[in-house]
Amino acid sequence: MKPETFAADRTLIEALEKLSQPVACPEGRTLFIQGEIASGLYILEQGEAALVLESPAGRAVMCLHAGSGSLLGLPGVVGSEPYTMTAMVSKGSEVGFVTRGDFEKLVNAEPSLYPGVLQVLAAEVRSARRALCDT
């Protein structure tokens, strides 16, 4: 399956990278779990990630694959809601983490970044719709 890209424009990515902390992924890693409080977002700088949505019974309902340049966890951060999917990255991926507080300060200080945020959210919605139609 071809990875989707939930990538923002370069201006947003660069602004987020300045605030990000590296996340070690030598053996792959689960970045966040569906239902956890959204503590921040992840920049998938290199590698791939699987995003899995499970039913209340624990059955995988949808799986999306994200490629390099994607922002992961953005819907939960923007909506101040728990993560709606579980995100796992492949071995050797390069990932940066931006706290929800730092993200909020950034977009409030630079409202011109909001269109880039909306672009990523729209890409995730389109990918989810395509995945639902493929099942």
MITIKE-295133 format. One record per residue (C-alpha): residue number from 1; y, z, x; residue in one letter. Coordinates in steps of 0.25 Angstrom, whole numbers. Example, Ala and Ser with C-alpha at 12.3 -4.5 7.8 and 13.67 -1.06 7.14 Angstrom:
2
+------+-------+-------+-------+------+
| resi |     v |     w |     u | resn |
+------+-------+-------+-------+------+
|    1 |   -18 |    31 |    49 |    A |
|    2 |    -4 |    29 |    55 |    S |
+------+-------+-------+-------+------+
end
This chain:
135
+------+-------+-------+-------+------+
| resi |     v |     w |     u | resn |
+------+-------+-------+-------+------+
|    1 |     0 |     0 |     0 |    M |
|    2 |    14 |    -4 |     5 |    K |
|    3 |    23 |     8 |     8 |    P |
|    4 |    35 |    10 |    -1 |    E |
|    5 |    48 |    13 |     5 |    T |
|    6 |    57 |    23 |    -1 |    F |
|    7 |    67 |    20 |    10 |    A |
|    8 |    82 |    22 |     8 |    A |
|    9 |    93 |    14 |    15 |    D |
|   10 |    95 |    17 |    29 |    R |
|   11 |   108 |    25 |    27 |    T |
|   12 |   101 |    36 |    19 |    L |
|   13 |    89 |    36 |    28 |    I |
|   14 |    98 |    38 |    40 |    E |
|   15 |   106 |    49 |    34 |    A |
|   16 |    92 |    56 |    30 |    L |
|   17 |    86 |    54 |    44 |    E |
|   18 |    98 |    62 |    50 |    K |
|   19 |    94 |    74 |    41 |    L |
|   20 |    79 |    73 |    42 |    S |
|   21 |    69 |    81 |    50 |    Q |
|   22 |    57 |    75 |    55 |    P |
|   23 |    43 |    78 |    49 |    V |
|   24 |    31 |    77 |    57 |    A |
|   25 |    20 |    68 |    52 |    C |
|   26 |    10 |    66 |    63 |    P |
|   27 |    -2 |    67 |    54 |    E |
|   28 |     5 |    63 |    41 |    G |
|   29 |    11 |    73 |    32 |    R |
|   30 |    13 |    76 |    17 |    T |
|   31 |    29 |    77 |    16 |    L |
|   32 |    29 |    83 |     2 |    F |
|   33 |    21 |    86 |   -10 |    I |
|   34 |    23 |    82 |   -24 |    Q |
|   35 |    29 |    94 |   -31 |    G |
|   36 |    35 |   100 |   -19 |    E |
|   37 |    50 |   103 |   -19 |    I |
|   38 |    57 |    92 |   -13 |    A |
|   39 |    62 |    98 |     0 |    S |
|   40 |    67 |    85 |     6 |    G |
|   41 |    64 |    70 |     8 |    L |
|   42 |    57 |    63 |    19 |    Y |
|   43 |    61 |    51 |    27 |    I |
|   44 |    48 |    42 |    31 |    L |
|   45 |    54 |    37 |    44 |    E |
|   46 |    40 |    30 |    48 |    Q |
|   47 |    27 |    30 |    42 |    G |
|   48 |    21 |    30 |    27 |    E |
|   49 |    20 |    40 |    16 |    A |
|   50 |    12 |    42 |     4 |    A |
|   51 |    19 |    47 |    -9 |    L |
|   52 |     9 |    53 |   -19 |    V |
|   53 |    12 |    57 |   -33 |    L |
|   54 |     1 |    65 |   -39 |    E |
|   55 |    -2 |    69 |   -54 |    S |
|   56 |    -2 |    84 |   -58 |    P |
|   57 |   -18 |    83 |   -57 |    A |
|   58 |   -16 |    79 |   -42 |    G |
|   59 |   -20 |    64 |   -44 |    R |
|   60 |   -11 |    54 |   -36 |    A |
|   61 |    -3 |    46 |   -46 |    V |
|   62 |     5 |    37 |   -36 |    M |
|   63 |     6 |    35 |   -21 |    C |
|   64 |    17 |    28 |   -14 |    L |
|   65 |    18 |    24 |     0 |    H |
|   66 |    31 |    26 |     8 |    A |
|   67 |    35 |    19 |    21 |    G |
|   68 |    44 |    21 |    32 |    S |
|   69 |    59 |    24 |    28 |    G |
|   70 |    55 |    30 |    15 |    S |
|   71 |    61 |    43 |     9 |    L |
|   72 |    51 |    52 |     3 |    L |
|   73 |    54 |    64 |    -7 |    G |
|   74 |    67 |    59 |   -11 |    L |
|   75 |    65 |    60 |   -26 |    P |
|   76 |    62 |    75 |   -25 |    G |
|   77 |    74 |    77 |   -16 |    V |
|   78 |    84 |    70 |   -25 |    V |
|   79 |    78 |    76 |   -37 |    G |
|   80 |    77 |    90 |   -32 |    S |
|   81 |    63 |    89 |   -37 |    E |
|   82 |    49 |    91 |   -31 |    P |
|   83 |    43 |    79 |   -24 |    Y |
|   84 |    36 |    70 |   -34 |    T |
|   85 |    26 |    65 |   -24 |    M |
|   86 |    18 |    69 |   -11 |    T |
|   87 |    22 |    62 |     2 |    A |
|   88 |    13 |    60 |    14 |    M |
|   89 |    16 |    53 |    26 |    V |
|   90 |     7 |    45 |    36 |    S |
|   91 |     3 |    50 |    50 |    K |
|   92 |    15 |    48 |    60 |    G |
|   93 |    25 |    46 |    49 |    S |
|   94 |    40 |    49 |    53 |    E |
|   95 |    47 |    57 |    42 |    V |
|   96 |    60 |    64 |    41 |    G |
|   97 |    63 |    76 |    31 |    F |
|   98 |    77 |    78 |    24 |    V |
|   99 |    78 |    91 |    16 |    T |
|  100 |    83 |    90 |     2 |    R |
|  101 |    95 |    98 |     6 |    G |
|  102 |    99 |    88 |    17 |    D |
|  103 |    96 |    76 |     8 |    F |
|  104 |   105 |    82 |    -3 |    E |
|  105 |   117 |    85 |     7 |    K |
|  106 |   116 |    71 |    13 |    L |
|  107 |   116 |    63 |     0 |    V |
|  108 |   127 |    72 |    -6 |    N |
|  109 |   136 |    70 |     7 |    A |
|  110 |   133 |    55 |     7 |    E |
|  111 |   132 |    50 |    -8 |    P |
|  112 |   131 |    36 |    -2 |    S |
|  113 |   116 |    39 |     1 |    L |
|  114 |   112 |    40 |   -14 |    Y |
|  115 |   109 |    25 |   -16 |    P |
|  116 |    99 |    26 |    -4 |    G |
|  117 |    93 |    38 |   -11 |    V |
|  118 |    92 |    31 |   -24 |    L |
|  119 |    85 |    19 |   -17 |    Q |
|  120 |    74 |    27 |   -12 |    V |
|  121 |    72 |    34 |   -25 |    L |
|  122 |    71 |    20 |   -32 |    A |
|  123 |    61 |    15 |   -22 |    A |
|  124 |    52 |    27 |   -25 |    E |
|  125 |    53 |    25 |   -40 |    V |
|  126 |    50 |    10 |   -38 |    R |
|  127 |    38 |    13 |   -29 |    S |
|  128 |    33 |    24 |   -39 |    A |
|  129 |    34 |    14 |   -51 |    R |
|  130 |    26 |     3 |   -43 |    R |
|  131 |    15 |    13 |   -39 |    A |
|  132 |    14 |    17 |   -54 |    L |
|  133 |    13 |     2 |   -58 |    C |
|  134 |     2 |     0 |   -47 |    D |
|  135 |    -7 |    11 |   -53 |    T |
+------+-------+-------+-------+------+
end
